Amino acid sequence: MKIAISGKGGVGKTTIMALLASQFKSQGKEVLIIDADPSPHMAQTLGIKDIDKIKPIADMTELLVERSGKVQGSPFYQINPQVDDLLQKFMIEQDGIRLMVLGAIQTAEGGCACPENTVLKRMLTKLLLSPTQVVLLDMEAGVEHLGRGTIAGVDHLLIVVIPSKSSVRTALKIKKLAVDSGIPQISFVGNLVQDDDDVNFLQETLGETPIAFFPDSAVIRKAERNGKPLTELAGQMSEAPEKIVNFLQGEK
């Protein structure tokens, strides 16, 4: 199963991804997280040590250009770059959860098939998963990645949205582009919800009910400030992580 998560910047998608990873692991799944955000924070969220030594694959320009088959001076790229060794070479493991920090495009070439996108798309399609394996893809904020098609190949897109008009606008735009991109399953996840008014606001403005709601949690804020891995908080959270995981596995 390949699951991507997206949303407006600051809505908590990395936090939710870490909690989902912990929940999948508790159910006996092998979990790989691909951090494709241009400002990756997943390593810190998982409690991985020496995070400053982690070099995103997207920063390795020469490697990506080589793997994408780009000819200097040409706008064209190889459709199927070799990525098998990347899937192992750049993985880090923490408490049974594997992480690959891809990073993302640092130059504004909207809609183009640049090396980072080509390699990521190939990696996602190359991953042949058994029923016990799950890939969680933490996308960059906003809608840019959908226009570039790097999210192609996922089975389900989770759009994180908080009770604000700007977050809802972005979430609805992401959903429209995701539908146009042919993503088979798309769901909203509410975050930073304080009361029934927040729940009602999201239901009314989205036009549907999110599959789960995460509370506005002081526990998470304190853990982040203290550098505590958020995966250790799974048992202290609401039932939201378990509810989402069961939903994704067909247990409504």
N, C-alpha and C positions, 0 to 999 in steps of 0.2 A: 504494500500500500504506500502510495506517495501522496503526501499531504503538504500543501503550501499554506502559508499564513501571510496576510497582508492587511493594510489599513493605513490611515493617516498617521503621520509621525507623532509619537508620544502617546499612542493609545494603549501601549502595553503588550504588543504582539510577542516580543522576545520573552517576556515573563510568562505569558500563557504558553508559548512553545516549550519552555523549560518544564513547566508543570505537566504538560501533556506527555513530554518525553519520560518523565518520572512515572506517570501513570501507566503508560504503555510498558515500561520496563517491569513494573510491579505485576503486570499481567503476563509476564514471561516472553515479551517481544524483544527482538534484537533491534536497537534503535540507532539510526544514523541521523544526525542533524547537519544540514548544509546551511551555513550562515552566509547568505548572499546579500547582506546589507552592506552599503558602502562604508558604514561606521559600525563594524561588528562588535557586539557586546555579549554574544552568547557564551564565549569562553569564561568571561567574568561571572556571568549569571550561573553557570554550571559549577563554579568554584575551581576551575583549572588554574594551576599554578604557573608562574612565569609567562603570563599572557603576552608580555611585551616581546617575547621571542617568537610568537606565532606570526608567520608571514602569510597574508592572504594570497591565494593563487593568482588573483587578479592583479597583484602588484608585480608578478613575474612576467613582465611584458614580453620579453624575448621568448620565453617558454610558450606563452599563449599564441603569439604570432606564428611560432614554429608549428605548434599543434593544429592551428587553424588552417595552415597551408597557405597563408597570405603571401602573395608575390609582391615584392616591393614596387610601389607605383601603380598597383592594380587594385580595383575596388572589390575584387572577388575573393571568397574564402572557400576552403574545402568544407563540404557538407558533413562529412563523417570523420572528424579528427580522431586520432588514437588517444584514448583516455584511460585504458585499463589500469596502467600503473598509477595514475593520479588517484584513483579510487582507494588505493592502499597507502601510497607514499605520503599523502598529506592528511591522513586521518590521525586524530588524537583521541585518546580514550580516558574517560573519567567516570569511575563508579559504574562501569558497564554501559555507559552511553558514549557512542562515538561521535566525534565532531569534525567537520571539514569546513574550514573558513575559506570561502571562495572570494568574498569581497564583491565588488560590482564596478560598473563602468565609471570612470572618473572624468571622462570627456563627453561633452554634449554632442552626440551623434544620433539624435532621435530616429528610431526606426531602422537603423543600419544593422548589418550582421557583423559586428566587430568581434574581435577574438574572444573576449570574456563570454559574450552571449553564445557564440558558437560552441565553445567548450562546455559551458553549463548545459546547454540543450542536449549535447551529445551525452554528457554524463547522466542526465535524467533518463534518457531513452535507453542507455546502456545498462542501467541497473535492472537486473531481472531478479525480482524478489520472491522469496518463498512466503508461505502464509504466516511465518513467525517473524518476518522482517518488516520494519517500517522506516520510511525516510520522511523526515520533517524538514521542509524547506522554508527558512525564515527570509522572506523577500524584503527588498528595500521599501521604504515608505512611499505611499502615493500610488500612481497608476503607470509610471514610466515603463516598468518591467513588462506590463501586459502588452504595451504597444510594440515592444521589441520581441515578444514571443518567448522569452526565457522561461516562462512558467509552463510551457507546453510539456505534456507528458505526465502531469500530475492527475491523480484520481479525484481529489477533492480540494477545493479552495475554501479556507476559513477567512472571513473578513471580520477583523476586530473593530468594534465601533463603541464609542463612549457616548453618554447622553449630552451631546452638543450638536448644534446645527451644522457646523463645519465638518465634524467627523461623519455625520450622516451623509452630507453631500458627497464627500470623498468615497464613502462606502458604496453608495448607489452608483457612482461613476465606475468604481472598480468592478462592481457586479455586472454592469452593462458590457464593459470591455471583456470581462471573463466569459460571459455568454457568447459574445461575438468570436472569442478565441476558441470556443468549442470545449471548454472545461466541463466535464460531465456532471459534477456535483459542486454546488456553491452554497455556503451557509454563513449566516451572520453569528457572531459571538459578542455578547454585551460585556463591557468591562467598566470598572469604576462606578458601579451601580450602588447607590446609597439607599433608595427607598422605592416604593411602588410608583411614585411619580416618574422616576427615571425609567422604570420598566415600561410604563404606559407610553412615555415619550418615544422610546425606541420602537415599540410595536407600531405606533401610529405613523411615525415618520418613515420607517423602513417599509411599511406595508406588509410586514410579516413578523413572526415572533422568532427572535434568535434562539438557537438550539440550547444555549446555556447563558447564565449571567454570572460574572465574577464580581464580588463585592469590592468596594473601595477599601483596601486593606492596609491598616497601619502596620500589620505584621510584615508584609512584603516590603514596605518602605524602610522599616527598621533593619530588616535583613540585608537589603541592598546597601544601606549606609554602613553597616558593619562588615560588609564583605562576606556574608554568609551565603552559601549556595542555595538558590531558591528550590532546588530539587529536594532539599531536606524539609521543605515546608508542606509537601503534598498532603501529609496527614493532618495538617492544621488548617487547611483551606476548606472551602465549601465543597459540596458534591459536584461542582462544575467540571473539574478535570475528568472524573470518572464518567459523568454523564456524556461528555463530548466523545470520549474514547469509545464508549459503548455505542453511541450513535454512529460513529464512523465505521464500526465493525458490524453494523446492521442490527444492533440491539436497541431498538427505539424505546 
